[in-house]
Amino acid sequence: MTSLITPTLISSFTTPTLRTTLHHFETAWLFTRSDYKTIAFPVIIFATVVSPRRNPAALSCALCWIWFHLLQANVSNQTYSAHEDVVNKPWRPLPSGRITVKDCRALRWGLMVFCLGLSLLFGVNVLVTSALLTVVEIVHDDFGLSGHPIFKNLCNVGGYATFELGATLVLSGESSLDRTSLTALVCSALVIFMTIHAQDFADAEGDRMSGRRTLPIVAPEGSRIYMLCVLPLLSLGLAYIWSLGSICSALFVTAGLGVGLRYYLFRDEACDEATYRLYNMWLLGVHILPSNARFRVLTW
């Protein structure tokens, strides 16, 4: 008996399915594309540095937890930022027409349920951390705190802290953090609160169109003077807290001063984007510093 399932028939089903699957993967990538350098990489480095346990299986779980929560946060935020993304990031799924606002909002709540279930697999404390991140997203996006320069920073602190806490708990397999991890978490939160508006300089035009009152819009000159002062001072304080050696301290403070000088001296959009990338490299350094408490590798 001749089979009714021919190669042509199989191809007619698999090709559209494969294309649809790849389309959805690309959409997910575009939702998260901007935040690998700002959230995903710094958070996984932070968790790897401060966690007392490191193995490939736990690291894979932590990466998975970070990415799905990053997708949840991005979908939530971009549901409300499509009008400004037309100017700042037109390649994102909503302004480029890959997904509708209605579908985006449905995806947002579906991801919330999925992330809570995923977190439960790693324990109650990770579940609570995921729930706290969801609360931060709701007050930031749905209650409009993203439009206030101070409350936006507080929401960013809450977002980063919950990402770092959750990733560290997943990677360590512990139900709580030790003293080094807690110190690193507090230092990271302080740095984020005091400097996170670094991301707003390049996006000032889109933020102005959407009515947001970010620090570079409220105080265009003062915000740049502030960055010039705060980055080297924070670098100096962190070098002291983590007991860096003289050479490492000098290099880290110089890096902070260099980024601050760029924010003050170079003020067009292209330069602000380049400076923001350098800021993220400095922030990556902030997350590496706790390694000196674990391994004494930065004492030179």
Helices and strands as residue ranges (DSSP letters): H 7-32, G 33-35, I 36-40, H 41-50, H 56-80, H 82-88, H 101-120, H 124-137, I 138-142, G 145-147, H 149-172, H 179-195, G 196-200, H 204-210, H 215-218, H 220-241, H 246-265, H 269-288, H 291-295
